[in-house]
């Protein structure tokens, strides 16, 4: 009999599945804290929480039988995931349950923004009747630019098309085929920003997307554009948004999320063009039921040893296999991270080829690791379990193959990606006593340690090119730890890979790109 402990309020619809299961005993103890919580967790096989219960490392240490921690929602900030992973406990969430609710809320905000509904309401209940002050705009034939076409962005596109809006979308993983299937126009980020009468963001908040909408991007937009954010606070630079509204560049903004929540007395609230809600995207009865149903299903699958999909940490791997795969895990993830930063265009196919000794192992966990490395450059919450699901969801074909041809190495892993614009590849191996090495980038042989901050340069093989790059870095106090160069023919195409001690300032990047030999330059973080 499996014992399931529930310490936060959950929808009865979800819990019903557990109560009906003959092999499950449910203990509902919402609000449990302190020693009582520590005592209850000792005999639990599963723990179900929302956001109130803090699942700390200390609590996890007390859990001698715990197999799964389930969060009825998306975020797992209240769960010490590394501590759970270290103890072999699977952590699952419910990323799909609030998709419709968030898409509907965004569309409600879109209409309210277009027709000044909150402002008109405040005016009417204060005794006024000023129809001319609240003239809005139609959605019909307007362009909606969606930045991030994941689950929520896709649902929003469907609703916008029903209102006869023209939908333009940017997503780093959006292929031509998927765009055509959804019925949106695929665009670059700059094209989408420039085209929109309304612009809505639906990306995760990452280092790359923080202040994605900023002073510079506002300058690329149409005059009178309207902005929406029902995704994550911080994607929009709120100070820059304030200035853009004040200048008249932005006609209005609808915000459900903020950089700091609650936002308090925010300057944006002084502007009549701004409407706001208190992070209500997932706040519907249906969404709360859906996330509870989803996590309860996942808990039953995990307890019974059945397949599951929404884990946010590493799944259990037999100890013997884990020991054999461990030396390759870092190499696999670094190869994935490297190729994702080098390749451009919407990803359509990933082929992983294993050669030599590594090909004799069960390599599925390594393929998941590579997928995690590839996808985590653009997405948050990517892990070893959900990476294949996320790839499939985005129409990315994943091919795993083995070969006896090791190209002179004892073992070799090669990752090739096909995008809408090109085909790129990277290969790597393990050297005894030296660890991971990148041995080939596309057709260029190299010997690169995949660690730290790298600069990947494509250039023409001409005398002095390498020296000029080194001189420019030195003039900006950038130290070169290692340098690798590769070429195929004298005077032809060549590459150099520099490992440096700190990121390049923008002024230096501009100076390097002005060198006549330089064709492209990419900074890579590993």
N, C-alpha and C positions, 0 to 999 in steps of 0.2 A: 504493500500500500504506500503510494507516494503522498507525502505531506506537503501541501502548498500553503504558504503563509502570505496573507494579503494585509499590508499595513497602511494603505491609503484607500480612500473611497474610489471604487470602480463601478462601472455600469453593470447593473444586474444581468443584462443580456450577455455580457461576456462571461461573467462568473458562472452563469447557468451551465455552460459547457463543462466546467470543472465539477460542479455539483452533481451533474448527471453521470460523470465517469465513475465506473465501479472500482477502478484502481486508484482513485484519488480521494484524499481527505483534505478538506478545505478549512483553514482557520482564518476567520476574518477578524483582525484586531487593528482597526484604523486608529492612528494617533499613538501607537506604541513607541516608547522611547526608552533610553537609558538601559538599566539592568534588565527590565522586563523584555526589551527588544533583544538584548544579548542572549537571554535565556531561551526565548522563543525560536531564535535562528538556529540554535544548536541541533534541533531535530528536523529542520525543514529541508526538503529536497528542492523546493522552488520558492522564490520570493518575488511577489508582484507589488510594484510601487508605481506611484506617479511622481510628482515633484517634491512632495513634502518630506518623505523619508530620506534621510541622508545615509546612503550605503557606503560607509567608510571602510578603510583598510582594516581598522580594528574590528568592525562588525563582521567583515568577511573572514577574518582570522578565526572568529568564534564559530563559523559555519562549517561543521565537520562533514555534513552530508550534502551540502548545497551543490546542485548541478546547474542551475540556471537562475539568473536574475532578469526579470522582465519589466521593462518600463512601458507603461501604457501612454505612449506619446513618442515624439521624435528625439528630443534632447536627452542626453544621459549625463548631464553636468552634475547631477546629485549622486552619481555612482562612480566609485573609484575603479574604472575599467582596468587599468594596469594591474591593480591588486587582484581583481577577479581573474584576469588572464593568467597571472602568475600561479594562482591556485587551481587553474583548470576549470573555472566556472564560466559558462557561456553567458554572455550578456546580449539580450535581444531587445529590440524596440519595435515601433509600429510606424514606419515612414510613409505608408500609403493611406492610412486611415483618414487623414485630414485633407487629402488632395482636393476633393470636390468643395469642401467648406471654404478652403482658402481661395480657390479659384472664384467661387461665387462672391466671397467677400470683396475680392479685388474688383470684380465686375460691378458690384454695388457701389464701391468707391469711385469707379470710373464714371458711372452715370451721375452720381452725386456731384462729382467734380465738374462734369460737363454742364450740368443744369443748376449749379449753385444751390442745391437743395438744403444743406444745413444752414447756410447763411439766410436763405429765404424763410426757413422755419423760425429762426431766432427773431427775424424782423416781424413776422406775423404775430407771434405770441407776445411781442412787446407792444402790440397795438398798432403797428404800421401796416400799410398796404401799398408798398412801393414796387409795383411790377417792373417798371423800367430799370430799376437798379439791379435786377437779377436776370438779365437776358443771357441765355446760355448758348451753347453750340450743339448741333446734331452730331451723333456718332456716324451716321450714314455717310459713306464715302471718305471718311477721315482715315488716316493711317495710324495704326497702333503698332509701335515698335516694342517687341518683347525681347528683353535681354535675359537669356537663359530659357531654353525650351525643354525643360524636364517635364515631370508629371504635371505640375501646376501650370506651367507656361503653356503646355499643350492643351489642357482643359480650357484655359482662358482664351486661347486662339479659336477654339471651336465656338465659344460664345460670342466672341467679337465678329466672327464671320457670319453668324446668324443675324447680327445687327448690320450686316453689309459694310463692315469695315474692311479696309485693306490691311492685311497683317504682314509685317516684316519681322523677321526673327534673326537674332544672332545667338549662336551656341557653338562652342569649340568642337562639339561632337555632332553637329547637325550635318547630315549628308544630303546630297541633292535628292536622293530617293525618298528619304524620310520627310523632307520639306514638301515634296510633291504630294506625298500621301496625306499629310496633315492639311495641305492647301495653303501654305504660307510661302512668302518670298524669302529665300535665304539671302543673308547679307553679311558683310563684315561688321564689326562693332561700329566703326566710323560711319558706314553707310546707314546702319540702323538708327544711330543717334541723329543723323542729319535728316532722315526721312520722316520721323515721327511727328504727328500732331499731338499724340499722346505717347509717353514712354513709360513702360513699367518694367521693374527689375525683378527677376526670379532666379537669382544665383545664390549659392551659399556664400557666407562671409568667410573669405580666406585672406591671406596676405596679398594676393593678387587683386581681389575684388574690393578690399577696403578703400573707400572713397573712389570707387570706380567712376561714379558720377561726380565730377569736381568742376572747378572753375574752367579748366581747359575744355572739358566735354560740353559744358553749357555753351561755350562759345561756338561749338559746331552745330548747335540745335537751331531749329526754326525759331523766329520770333513768335512769341505767344504760345509756346509749347506748354503742355500740361504733364506733370510728373507724378508717378505713383510708386510707392514702396510698401508692399505687404509681405516682404520676404524677411530681411534681416536688417536691423539698425546698423548703420556704419557703411553700408554700400553707397549711400549718398552722403556727400560732405554737406552737413546741415548748415554750416556757416556760408558755404558757397551757394547753397540753395537760397538762403535768406537774401544774399546780395543779388542773385539772379531775379528773384521776385521783385525786389525793390527797384531794380533797373528796368523792369518791364519785359525782360527776356523771357521769363517764365510767367504764364498767365495764372497758374494755380498749381497746387500740390495736394495730394491725398496721401496721408501717412498713417500706417497702422503700427509701425515699429520705429524705434529711436535708438540712437547710439547708447544712451543711458536710459534705463527704464526703472521706475517711472521718470519721465523727463523733467518734472517740476515746472517752474516758471520759465518756459523755453521762449527765446526771442521769436521763433516762428509763429507762436500762438498770438503774437501781436498783429499779425498780418491777416486781413480779412480773406485773402485768397487761399488760405490754408485750411484744410479740413483734416481732422485726426480722430482716430479711435484707439482704445487701449489694448493693442495686440489681440484682436478678436478673430484673427484668421481661422483658427481651429475651434473657436468657441460656438459649436452647435451641438445639439443633443445627438445628432447622427454621428458626428465626428467622434464624440466621446464614446459612443457605443462601438463604433468601428475599431478604434484603437484598442479597446478592451477585448473585443472579439478576436482581433488579430493576435494580440500577445497571449491570450489564453490558448489559442490554437497552437502557437509556437511552443508554449510550455508543454502541452500534451505531446507534441511531436518529439521534443527533446527528451522528456522523461521516458518515452516509450522507444527511444532509439530510432525514430523515423526521420526522414529528411526535413530540414528546416532552411529558411532563407534569410532571415533578418538579423543575423548575429552581427554584433559590432566589434567582436574580437576574434582571436584565433580559435578555430575549432580543434577538437581533440584529435591528436595524431598519435598512433602507437609509439611508445617510447623508443623502440629499436629503430623504426623508420625516422623518427625525429632526430635521433642521434646521427644518422647517416646524412640527412638532408641539411642539418644545421650549418655546415661549412658553406653551403651553396646559397642559403637564404639571403645573406647580405648582398652577394653578387647579383642574384636574381632581381632584388628590388632596385639596386643601383642601375642595372641595365634598363629596367622599365622607366625609372625616373629620367635617365639620360635621354633615351629616345623620345620620350614625350616632350622634352624641352627643345629637341632639335627639329622634330617633324612639325610641319605646318599644314593647316587645312583640316577638314573634318575627317576623323578617323573612321575607316570602314573595315579594316582587317588587321589582325595581329597574328603572326606566325612565329611560334617558338620552336626552335630545333635544338634537341639535345644530342650530344655526341660523346662517345667514349664511356668512361666509367659512370658518369651521371646518367647516361641513357639506360643503365641496367637497373635503376631505381624506379620506384613509383613516384613520378614527377608531378602529379596533379597539384600537390601543395606548392611546388615551385612556380607552376604556371599561374596559380592564384596570386602568388607573391609578385610576379612580374606584372600582372594586371593591376594589382594594387599600386605598384609604382607608376605605371602608365597613367591610370585614371586619377590618382591623387594630386596630380599637378593642377587639375581644373576643378576637382570636386572635393568636398569635405566628407568626413565619416565613411571613407572607403576603407574596407578591411579585407582580410583574407577570405572571408566567407561571401560577402556580398559583392565583391568585385566581378565575378562571372555574371551575376544577376544584373548588375549595372551595365555591363558591356552588352549583354543580350537586349536589355531594355532600350539601349541606344542604337541597336541594329549593327553592332560591331561583331564581325565574324572572328572567332578565335580558333586557330588551328595549332594543334600540338603534334609534333612529329619527332622521330628518333632516327639517327643515321650512324653508320660506322665510321664515316669520314670525319676525322678530328683535326685535319689540317695541321698535323704535327704536334698537337697538344694531347695530354692525357685525357682531359675532359674539356668540353666547350659548350657554351650556351649562346645561341644566336637569337636575337629578337628582331624581326622585320615588321615594319608597320606600313600599311597602305593607306594613304589619305586621298582626299579629293584632288590634290595637286601633285603629289610625288610619292616615291617609295624610298624609305630610309631603313637602315639596319645598323645594328651594333652587336658585337660579339665579345664574350669575355670568358676568362678561365680562372682557376685557382693555381697559384704558384706556391709550392711547398716553402714555408717559412716567410713568405711575402704577402700572402692573402690574395684578395681579389685584384684582377687586372682586366682592363678593357684592351683587347688585342686587335680589334678591327672596327673602323667606323666607315660604313658603306664599303667601298673597295680599297680603303687606305689602311695599311697595317700600322699599328701604333702600340705603345706600351704605356698605358695611362692608369694611374691609381684612382679609382672612382671615389673620391673623397673631397669634401670641402667645396670651395668655390672655384669653378672652372670657367675659362673663356674659350669658346670654340670658334675658330676663325677659318673661313674658306677664302683662299687667295690665289693669285697667279704666282707660279714659282719663278721669281725673279731675284737676282742678287740684291741684297740689302733690305728685302722686305721684312725678314725676321728682326733684323737690327733696328729698323725704324719703329717697329711695334715695341720692342724692348726699351728703346730710348724714350718713347712717349710714356710708357708705364713708369719708368724710373723718374721722369720729370714730375710725375704726380705722386711720388712716394709710394708706388705700388710695387711690392716685392714679389718676384716670381719664384715660387717654390720649386716647380718643375716645368719643363717644356718638352712637348713631343711634337714632331712634325712628320708628315707623310705626303708622299707624292707618287704618281704613277709614271710620269715621264718628265724629263728635263724641260723646263719652261712651260709646262702645262698646268693643269689644276693641282692644287695642293691644299693641305690643311695644317693647322697648328692648334694644339690644345695646351693651354697654360693653366697651371694651378697656382692661384694667387692668394694672398693673405687676407684680402678684404675686397668688397664689391667695388666695381668701377664707378666713379662719379659720372654724371651725364655729360659733363663737359669733355671728359676723356673719351667717352664712347663716340661723341661727335667728331673729335679729332682723329680717332682711329678710322672711322668710316670715311673720312675725307682722303685717306691714303689711296693712291690710284690702284695699288695692287689688291686692296681689300675688297672682296665681293660680298661677304656677309660676316656678321659678328653676333654671337649668342652667348649670354651669360647663363651658366648652369649651376644650380645649387644641388649638391649631393650630400 
